[in-house]
Amino acid sequence: MSLGLGLDTGGTYTDAVILDLKHGNVLQKGKVLTTRPDLITGIGKVIDSFDRDLLQQVSIASLSTTLATNSIVEGQGCKVGLICIGRDFDDASLADRYLRVDGGHDINGNEVVSLDEISIRNFAEKIKDDVDCFAITGYMSVRNPNHEIAAAEIVSKTAEKPIVCGYQLSSILGFKERTVTAVMNAKLIPVIDNLIKSVGKVLAEKGLDIPIMIVKGDGSMMSIETAKKRPVETILSGPAASLTGAREMTGLNEAVVVDMGGTTTDIGVLRNGFPSINKEGALIGCYKTHVMAAEISTTGLGGDSRVFLNGKKMKLMSSRAVPLCVAATVWPGILDDLKAATENSEKVRESIDDNHAVSDIEFLTVTGSCPANHLSGLDRDLLKLISKRPYTLKRAGELLKVNVLEFDVPKLEKNGLVRRVGLTPTDVLHSERSYKEYDYRASDYGIEYFANRTGLGKKEVIAKIKDMVCSKISMSILSKVIMDETGSTDYCTVAEDLLEKAVSGNEGKDFSCRIALNKPIIGIGAPVNAWLPDVARRLHTDFIPMKNSQVGNAIGAVSGCILESINILIEPQKMSSSSQSSCTAYSKLGRFAFDSVDEGISYAKSEGGKFVEESVMKAGASSVNTVYDIKERTFEQGNSTAVIDIVVSVTATGKPRQMI
């Protein structure tokens, strides 16, 4: 029996499974809270929960992680020296040191300006002790990478630091996006390298000397050797693993996959058995890249989303709160505070700003150590107070003898110093007893408080919050598929009205609206069985319950295949309908001229196939399946059709030999 260890480090939980790779059966599963910033503590803890004898039979491990995405969004990573050849980079501040030098090629790959080698050598010598890595991109390097290659050779002789070249990561035109991708890749090299070493250390401590794979953003796997060179490709690997896991556990090739975690809900689509890929490149933070990753729509809604009252109005926020039921498990003393709040007849004050609204059942707790600078004396006093146990703003004000309006909680939240404790969708499930992981008594008090303040019954409060959650998920799904189909979510008033009627089921004065998904919905995550059946009903489709959905990402992490692809562009020298026209082929393999288009295509299939097959085999595949796709762009020229260009896409896939 061949066993695999699947690991997923999400924003809230770290999940793991031991999977029977032949039959797809989950033999053991585990879930612990993600430990930030040291993710390895959580990984070690969840592995420790497994049967040691069973663990010793594991032959391969695979990891999906949010580490790369989080590092980019949070501005982390190593110091990068960026060299741009032939063009300025608008976002040079993304790098730590920057040089623009003469050089570059035209769209046909011909040199337009010779490379300024002296400036490159002087720059590398000057900053080699100030940076951890170099990124090099050249204008039109996808048509001729010679200047990038030459610059990399100069830097390597001057500074013993990792070097990333843009042509190695992208074959798509777009200097800015290619440069962003190269800089991000450079920044992530030590981040992913540290993760790989740490996971390897954890496995070694458990007596496991096994290969480690990492999930890419398109859902496929890559070896740790490849991940060290191209870590940027692990961006969005977590959501991509959920799509792979959904396909593996249900056998469905067409579905909308909804991965609901504690912080966010990720929505993706399976088409023909594979995640739908963003062919324009993934958008990470505010940066457009050339990373080919699953096309994922992320909504700020999860089990830990903040539900609160502003006056008598119930609101569902995208900001996160520690669920009352979880908090009461950690700090049992808050149960008395919650009970007292439900018995308090004081009216809830309405606030213009939701983030400044004060509630008797919302508490504050610290997230970590408090920096001494940039904080006022009151800020430091508040942090010191709530470091012992969570307090409501009202109680904190009484103890510190200040008006609650003097506290700037949104600022402390933005700086990552405090987090709220309050009512969440997780509490709703605990109160109705459909989920029983933590202390449901705290959730009951929270629901009772809402009922007392709104004049509704407790069942009505639960129903109203569930309606808000399901409506938001339903609208997010529709936004995702509408964007995929039309390329836009720029709704007019009429469209917004139709969508609201379709999602809510409410009828207007004279008409109603019904929208049906053409695909079933698969849910990933612990709470999906409580939410998605109603979502599927609203969208007139089927909900497919998935066994072990709470660890679906970890299943997906160890269920994929190794994949490598290359695109080779062939341009005829003269637009012609004849396949005998001379041509030039462009790719990361270089620029080559041929006497005919047929020869160019033959070269692309042969050399492209050799490149991807060798890459997949080197990554550990036992056998390789290679697929060729040839697409022509043409236009009508008189009575004939002329060829503008041809793209030969070659893709090789294979399962790791340990998974066979």
C-alpha positions in Angstrom: 0.0 0.0 0.0 1.5 3.4 -1.1 0.8 6.2 1.4 1.3 9.9 1.0 1.4 12.7 3.6 -0.6 15.8 2.5 -0.1 19.1 4.3 -1.8 22.5 4.0 -1.0 25.6 6.0 -3.9 28.0 5.7 -4.6 31.3 7.3 -6.4 29.8 10.3 -5.7 26.0 10.3 -2.9 23.7 9.4 -4.4 20.4 8.0 -2.8 17.1 7.3 -3.8 13.7 6.0 -2.3 10.3 5.4 -3.8 9.2 2.1 -3.9 5.7 0.5 -2.6 6.9 -2.9 -4.0 4.0 -4.8 -7.6 4.0 -3.6 -7.8 7.6 -2.4 -8.8 6.7 1.1 -8.0 9.0 4.0 -6.5 6.8 6.7 -5.8 9.5 9.2 -6.4 13.3 9.4 -5.5 16.1 11.7 -6.2 19.8 12.1 -4.5 22.4 14.3 -4.4 26.2 14.5 -1.8 27.7 12.2 1.1 29.0 14.1 2.3 32.4 12.8 5.0 33.4 12.0 6.5 30.0 12.7 4.4 27.7 10.5 6.5 24.7 11.4 5.3 24.5 14.9 1.8 23.8 13.7 3.0 21.3 11.1 5.0 19.4 13.7 2.0 19.4 16.0 -0.4 18.0 13.5 2.1 15.3 12.4 2.5 14.3 16.1 -1.2 13.6 16.2 -0.8 10.7 13.7 -0.2 7.0 14.5 3.6 6.6 14.4 3.5 3.1 12.8 1.3 4.4 10.0 3.4 7.4 9.6 6.5 5.3 9.0 4.8 3.7 5.9 4.5 7.1 4.2 6.6 7.3 1.0 6.1 10.9 -0.1 5.0 14.2 1.4 3.4 17.2 -0.4 2.8 20.7 0.9 0.4 23.4 -0.1 0.9 26.8 1.6 -0.2 30.4 1.7 3.4 31.4 2.7 4.3 32.9 -0.7 1.1 34.8 -1.1 1.2 36.1 2.4 4.8 37.1 2.1 4.1 39.2 -1.0 1.0 40.8 0.4 2.7 41.6 3.7 5.8 43.0 2.0 8.1 40.4 3.3 11.1 38.6 1.7 14.8 39.2 1.1 16.6 42.3 -0.2 16.7 42.3 -4.0 19.0 44.2 -6.4 17.2 44.7 -9.7 18.8 45.3 -13.1 16.6 46.4 -15.9 18.0 46.3 -19.4 16.8 48.7 -22.1 13.8 50.1 -20.2 12.9 51.8 -16.9 10.7 49.9 -14.4 7.9 52.0 -13.1 7.7 50.2 -9.7 11.4 50.2 -8.9 10.5 50.7 -5.2 9.5 47.0 -5.2 13.2 46.2 -5.2 15.8 47.4 -2.6 18.4 48.5 -5.1 17.8 49.4 -8.7 19.8 49.9 -11.9 18.7 50.7 -15.4 21.3 50.0 -18.1 21.5 50.3 -21.9 20.7 47.3 -23.9 17.7 45.4 -25.2 16.2 44.0 -28.4 13.3 44.7 -30.8 10.2 42.5 -31.2 12.1 40.3 -33.7 14.9 39.7 -31.3 17.5 41.9 -33.0 19.8 43.8 -30.7 18.9 47.6 -30.8 21.5 48.8 -28.2 24.6 47.0 -27.0 24.7 45.9 -23.4 26.4 48.2 -20.9 28.5 45.5 -19.2 30.6 48.0 -17.2 27.7 49.5 -15.4 26.4 46.1 -14.5 29.7 45.0 -13.1 30.1 48.2 -11.1 26.6 48.0 -9.7 27.0 44.3 -8.6 30.3 45.1 -7.0 28.8 48.1 -5.1 25.7 46.4 -3.7 26.7 42.8 -3.3 26.9 43.1 0.5 23.6 45.0 0.7 21.3 42.5 -1.1 20.5 38.8 -0.8 19.6 38.2 -4.4 19.6 39.7 -7.9 16.8 40.0 -10.4 17.5 40.7 -14.1 15.0 41.6 -16.8 15.6 42.9 -20.3 13.3 44.6 -22.8 12.0 42.0 -25.3 14.1 39.3 -23.6 11.3 36.8 -24.4 12.3 37.3 -28.0 16.1 37.1 -27.3 17.4 36.4 -23.8 21.1 37.0 -24.7 21.4 40.2 -22.7 19.8 38.7 -19.6 22.2 35.7 -19.9 25.2 38.0 -20.3 24.2 40.2 -17.4 23.7 37.1 -15.2 27.2 35.9 -16.0 28.7 39.3 -15.1 26.9 39.4 -11.8 27.8 35.7 -10.9 31.5 36.5 -11.3 31.2 39.6 -9.0 28.7 38.5 -6.3 28.0 35.0 -5.0 24.3 35.5 -4.7 21.2 33.8 -6.3 20.3 35.3 -9.7 16.8 35.3 -11.2 16.3 36.1 -14.9 12.9 37.2 -16.2 13.1 35.0 -19.4 13.3 31.9 -17.1 9.9 32.6 -15.6 7.8 34.0 -18.5 7.6 33.8 -22.3 4.8 36.3 -22.5 5.3 39.9 -23.8 4.9 42.4 -21.0 8.1 43.9 -19.5 6.4 45.3 -16.4 4.7 42.1 -15.4 7.7 40.0 -16.2 9.9 42.3 -14.0 7.4 42.1 -11.1 7.4 38.3 -11.4 11.2 38.2 -11.4 11.5 40.5 -8.3 8.9 38.6 -6.4 10.6 35.3 -7.3 13.9 36.7 -6.0 12.3 37.9 -2.7 10.7 34.5 -2.1 13.9 32.4 -2.6 15.0 32.4 1.1 11.4 32.3 2.3 10.5 29.1 0.5 14.0 27.7 1.1 13.5 28.1 4.8 10.1 26.5 4.7 11.5 23.5 2.8 14.4 23.1 5.3 12.0 23.4 8.2 9.6 20.8 6.9 12.5 18.5 6.0 13.7 18.9 9.6 10.3 18.0 11.0 10.0 14.9 8.9 13.6 13.9 9.7 12.8 14.2 13.4 9.9 11.8 12.8 12.2 9.3 11.1 10.9 10.1 7.6 13.5 10.3 4.8 11.1 10.9 2.0 10.8 13.2 -1.1 8.9 16.5 -0.5 6.8 18.1 -3.2 5.2 21.5 -3.2 1.9 22.4 -4.9 2.0 25.1 -7.5 -0.6 27.8 -8.1 -2.1 25.7 -10.9 -2.7 22.7 -8.7 0.2 20.6 -10.0 3.3 19.6 -8.0 6.9 20.5 -8.3 10.0 19.2 -6.6 11.7 21.1 -3.8 14.7 21.7 -6.2 12.4 23.4 -8.7 10.6 25.3 -5.9 13.9 26.7 -4.7 14.5 28.2 -8.1 10.9 29.3 -8.9 9.2 29.9 -5.6 6.9 32.5 -7.1 5.0 29.6 -8.7 3.7 28.5 -5.2 1.5 31.6 -5.1 -2.1 30.6 -4.6 -1.1 27.0 -4.0 -3.5 26.6 -1.1 -6.7 27.4 -3.1 -5.4 25.4 -6.1 -5.0 22.4 -3.8 -8.7 22.6 -2.8 -9.7 22.3 -6.4 -7.4 19.2 -6.9 -8.8 17.7 -3.7 -12.4 18.3 -4.8 -11.8 16.5 -8.0 -9.9 13.6 -6.3 -12.6 13.0 -3.7 -15.7 13.4 -5.9 -14.5 12.2 -9.3 -16.2 15.3 -10.9 -14.5 17.1 -13.7 -16.9 20.0 -13.9 -17.8 21.9 -10.7 -17.7 25.1 -8.8 -15.5 24.6 -5.7 -16.1 26.7 -2.6 -13.3 26.6 0.0 -14.6 28.2 3.2 -12.0 28.8 5.9 -11.9 30.8 9.0 -10.9 34.1 7.3 -11.9 33.9 3.6 -13.9 31.9 1.1 -12.0 31.0 -2.1 -14.1 30.1 -5.2 -12.7 28.3 -8.2 -14.0 26.3 -11.1 -13.1 22.8 -12.4 -13.2 22.6 -16.1 -12.3 19.3 -17.9 -10.9 18.0 -14.6 -8.4 20.8 -14.1 -8.5 24.1 -12.3 -9.5 27.0 -14.5 -6.2 29.0 -15.0 -5.8 32.7 -15.2 -4.0 33.0 -18.6 -3.3 36.7 -18.1 -1.3 36.0 -14.9 -2.2 36.0 -11.2 -2.9 39.3 -9.5 -1.1 39.3 -6.1 -1.9 42.3 -3.8 -1.9 45.2 -6.3 0.7 43.6 -8.6 0.0 41.9 -11.9 2.3 38.9 -12.5 3.0 36.3 -15.2 2.5 33.5 -12.8 0.1 30.9 -14.3 -2.2 30.1 -11.3 -5.7 28.9 -10.7 -8.3 31.6 -11.3 -9.5 32.1 -7.8 -12.0 34.6 -6.5 -11.5 35.4 -2.8 -14.2 36.9 -0.5 -13.7 38.2 3.0 -16.1 35.8 4.5 -15.3 32.8 6.8 -16.3 31.1 10.0 -14.5 33.8 11.9 -16.1 36.8 10.1 -17.3 39.5 12.5 -21.1 39.7 13.1 -22.2 42.7 15.2 -24.9 45.2 16.0 -24.7 48.9 15.2 -27.8 50.1 16.9 -30.4 47.4 16.1 -28.9 46.7 12.6 -27.1 43.3 12.3 -24.1 43.4 10.0 -21.7 40.8 8.5 -18.2 42.2 8.1 -15.2 40.9 6.2 -13.0 41.6 9.2 -12.1 38.7 11.4 -12.9 38.0 15.1 -12.1 35.2 17.5 -15.4 33.3 17.9 -17.0 33.6 21.3 -17.1 29.8 21.7 -13.3 29.6 21.0 -12.5 32.4 23.3 -14.5 30.9 26.2 -12.5 27.7 25.8 -9.2 29.7 26.2 -10.5 32.2 28.7 -13.4 30.7 30.6 -13.9 33.9 32.6 -15.5 35.7 29.7 -18.6 33.5 30.2 -19.6 35.6 33.2 -19.1 38.8 31.2 -21.3 37.4 28.4 -24.0 36.3 30.9 -24.0 39.8 32.5 -24.3 41.4 29.0 -27.4 39.5 28.2 -29.0 40.7 31.4 -28.1 44.3 30.8 -31.0 46.4 29.7 -28.8 49.2 28.4 -29.5 50.1 24.7 -26.9 49.5 22.1 -25.4 52.8 21.0 -25.5 53.4 17.2 -22.2 54.5 15.6 -21.6 56.2 12.3 -18.4 54.1 11.8 -18.9 50.4 12.1 -15.3 49.9 13.3 -15.9 52.3 16.2 -19.2 50.7 17.3 -19.1 49.5 21.0 -20.7 46.2 22.0 -21.0 44.6 25.4 -20.2 41.2 23.9 -17.1 42.2 21.8 -13.8 41.9 23.6 -10.2 42.8 22.7 -7.1 40.7 23.0 -3.5 41.1 22.0 -1.9 39.4 19.1 1.7 39.6 20.2 4.4 41.7 21.7 3.9 45.5 21.9 6.4 47.8 20.3 7.4 50.7 22.4 7.6 53.3 19.7 4.8 55.0 17.7 2.2 54.1 20.5 0.6 56.6 22.8 0.5 56.1 26.5 -3.2 55.1 26.4 -2.4 52.5 23.6 0.3 50.9 25.7 -2.0 50.9 28.8 -4.8 49.2 26.8 -2.4 46.6 25.4 -1.0 45.8 28.8 -4.5 45.4 30.3 -5.8 43.0 27.6 -2.5 41.0 27.5 -3.8 39.3 30.7 -7.3 38.5 29.4 -9.8 39.9 26.9 -11.9 42.9 28.0 -14.8 44.7 26.4 -14.1 48.3 25.4 -16.6 49.5 28.1 -14.8 47.5 30.8 -11.4 48.6 29.6 -12.5 52.2 29.8 -13.8 51.8 33.3 -10.5 50.1 34.5 -8.3 52.8 32.8 -10.7 55.6 33.8 -11.1 57.0 30.2 -14.0 57.4 27.8 -14.2 54.5 25.4 -14.1 56.9 22.4 -10.5 57.7 23.3 -9.4 54.2 22.2 -8.3 54.0 18.6 -9.1 50.3 18.0 -9.1 50.5 14.2 -5.5 51.8 14.3 -4.4 49.0 16.6 -6.1 46.5 14.4 -4.4 47.8 11.3 -1.0 47.6 13.0 -1.7 44.0 13.9 -1.5 44.6 17.6 -5.1 43.6 18.7 -7.9 41.4 17.5 -11.5 41.3 18.4 -13.4 38.6 20.1 -17.1 38.5 19.1 -20.0 36.8 17.5 -19.2 34.9 14.3 -20.8 32.4 11.9 -19.0 29.7 13.8 -21.0 30.8 16.9 -24.2 30.5 15.0 -23.5 26.9 14.2 -22.6 26.2 17.8 -25.7 27.8 19.1 -27.9 25.7 16.8 -25.7 22.7 17.7 -24.8 21.8 14.1 -21.1 22.2 15.1 -19.8 21.3 18.5 -16.1 21.9 18.6 -15.9 24.5 21.3 -17.9 26.0 24.2 -21.4 26.5 22.8 -22.6 28.3 26.0 -20.7 31.4 24.9 -22.3 31.3 21.5 -25.8 31.0 23.2 -25.1 34.1 25.2 -24.1 36.0 22.1 -27.2 35.0 20.2 -29.4 35.9 23.2 -27.7 39.3 23.4 -28.6 40.0 19.8 -32.1 38.8 20.4 -32.6 41.0 23.4 -31.3 44.1 21.6 -33.2 43.6 18.3 -36.5 42.3 19.7 -36.2 39.2 17.6 -36.4 35.6 18.9 -33.1 33.6 19.1 -34.2 31.4 16.2 -34.9 34.5 14.2 -31.5 35.9 14.9 -29.8 32.6 13.8 -31.9 32.5 10.7 -31.1 36.1 9.8 -27.4 35.7 10.2 -27.4 32.4 8.2 -29.3 34.3 5.5 -26.6 37.0 5.4 -23.9 34.4 5.1 -25.6 32.3 2.4 -26.5 35.4 0.4 -22.9 36.7 0.5 -21.6 33.3 -0.6 -24.2 33.0 -3.4 -23.5 36.5 -4.7 -19.7 35.8 -4.6 -20.2 32.6 -6.7 -22.3 34.5 -9.2 -19.7 37.3 -9.4 -17.0 34.7 -10.1 -18.8 32.9 -12.9 -20.1 36.2 -14.4 -16.6 37.5 -14.5 -15.3 34.3 -16.1 -18.0 34.5 -18.8 -18.1 38.2 -19.5 -14.8 39.5 -18.2 -16.6 42.2 -16.1 -18.6 42.7 -13.0 -19.5 46.3 -13.8 -23.2 45.9 -12.9 -25.8 48.5 -13.7 -28.8 49.2 -11.4 -31.0 46.7 -13.3 -28.3 43.9 -13.1 -27.9 44.5 -9.4 -31.7 44.2 -8.8 -31.9 41.0 -10.8 -29.0 39.4 -8.9 -30.4 40.4 -5.6 -33.8 38.9 -6.4 -32.1 35.7 -7.7 -29.9 35.3 -4.6 -32.5 36.3 -2.0 -35.6 34.7 -3.6 -37.5 37.9 -2.9 -40.2 38.8 -5.4 -40.7 42.3 -6.8 -44.0 44.0 -7.4 -44.4 42.4 -10.8 -41.6 39.9 -11.4 -39.0 37.7 -9.8 -35.7 36.3 -11.1 -34.1 32.9 -11.1 -30.5 32.1 -12.0 -29.2 28.5 -12.3 -25.6 27.3 -12.2 -24.7 24.8 -14.9 -22.3 23.1 -12.5 -22.7 21.5 -9.1 -21.1 23.0 -6.0 -18.4 21.1 -4.1 -17.5 22.4 -0.6 -14.1 22.3 1.1 -13.8 23.2 4.8 -15.3 22.1 8.1 -18.4 24.3 8.0 -19.5 23.9 4.4 -22.2 21.3 5.0 -24.0 23.9 7.2 -23.9 26.6 4.6 -23.7 25.3 1.0 -26.9 23.2 0.7 -28.9 26.5 1.1 -26.5 28.2 -1.4 -27.0 25.5 -3.9 -30.8 25.8 -3.5 -30.7 29.5 -4.2 -28.6 28.9 -7.3 -30.8 26.0 -8.4 -28.0 23.4 -8.6 -26.8 20.4 -6.6 -24.5 20.5 -3.6 -22.1 17.5 -3.6 -21.2 16.6 0.0 -17.6 15.5 0.2 -16.3 13.1 2.7 -13.4 14.6 4.7 -14.2 18.0 3.3 -12.6 19.6 6.4 -9.2 18.5 5.2 -9.8 18.8 1.4 -6.8 21.0 0.8 -4.5 18.5 2.4 -6.0 15.8 0.3 -5.4 17.9 -2.8 -1.8 18.6 -1.8 -0.9 15.0 -2.2 -3.2 14.1 -5.1 -1.8 16.1 -8.0 0.7 15.4 -10.7 4.0 16.9 -11.7 3.5 19.3 -14.7 5.9 21.3 -16.9 5.0 23.2 -20.0 6.6 25.5 -22.5 5.2 27.8 -25.2 7.2 28.3 -28.4 6.2 31.2 -30.7 6.8 30.8 -34.4 6.6 33.9 -36.6 6.8 33.6 -40.4 9.2 36.2 -41.9 6.5 37.1 -44.3 2.8 36.6 -43.7 1.9 33.9 -46.1 -0.5 31.0 -46.5 2.5 28.8 -47.4 4.0 26.5 -44.8 7.3 26.8 -46.7 7.8 30.4 -45.6 11.0 31.0 -43.5 10.3 31.7 -39.8 11.8 32.4 -36.4 11.0 30.5 -33.2 11.1 32.3 -29.8 11.1 30.7 -26.3 13.1 30.3 -23.2 15.2 27.8 -25.1 16.5 30.7 -27.3 15.8 32.2 -30.8 16.2 30.0 -33.8 15.6 30.6 -37.6 14.2 28.0 -39.9 13.7 27.7 -43.7 10.1 26.8 -43.3 7.2 27.0 -40.9 7.0 23.2 -41.0 10.6 23.0 -39.8 9.8 25.4 -37.0 6.8 23.4 -35.8 8.9 20.2 -35.9 11.6 21.9 -33.9 9.1 23.2 -31.3 7.5 19.8 -30.8 10.9 18.0 -30.7 12.9 20.3 -28.5 9.9 21.5 -26.5 8.9 17.9 -25.8 12.4 17.0 -24.8 12.6 20.0 -22.4 9.3 19.3 -20.6 9.8 15.6 -20.4 13.3 15.9 -19.0 12.0 18.4 -16.4 9.2 16.1 -15.3 11.4 13.1 -15.1 14.0 15.0 -13.1 11.3 16.1 -10.7 10.6 12.5 -9.9 7.9 11.3 -12.3 7.8 7.5 -13.0 6.4 8.0 -16.5 5.4 11.0 -18.7 2.4 11.9 -20.8 3.1 14.7 -23.3 0.4 16.8 -25.0 1.0 19.1 -28.0 -1.3 22.0 -28.8 -0.8 24.1 -31.9 -2.7 27.4 -32.4 -2.5 29.6 -35.4 -3.5 33.3 -35.7 -4.6 34.1 -39.2 -6.2 36.8 -41.4 -7.8 36.9 -44.8 -5.4 38.1 -47.5 -7.3 38.3 -50.8 -8.5 34.8 -51.7 -6.2 33.1 -49.2 -5.6 32.9 -45.5 -2.2 34.2 -44.2 -0.6 33.1 -41.0 0.3 35.8 -38.4 2.0 33.5 -36.0 1.8 30.0 -34.4 2.1 29.1 -30.8 3.1 25.5 -30.0 2.3 24.6 -26.4 3.9 21.5 -25.1 2.8 20.0 -21.7 4.2 17.0 -19.9 2.6 15.4 -16.8 3.5 12.5 -14.6 2.8 11.1 -11.2 5.7 10.9 -8.7 7.1 7.4 -8.7 6.3 7.1 -5.0 2.6 7.6 -5.8 2.3 4.8 -8.3 
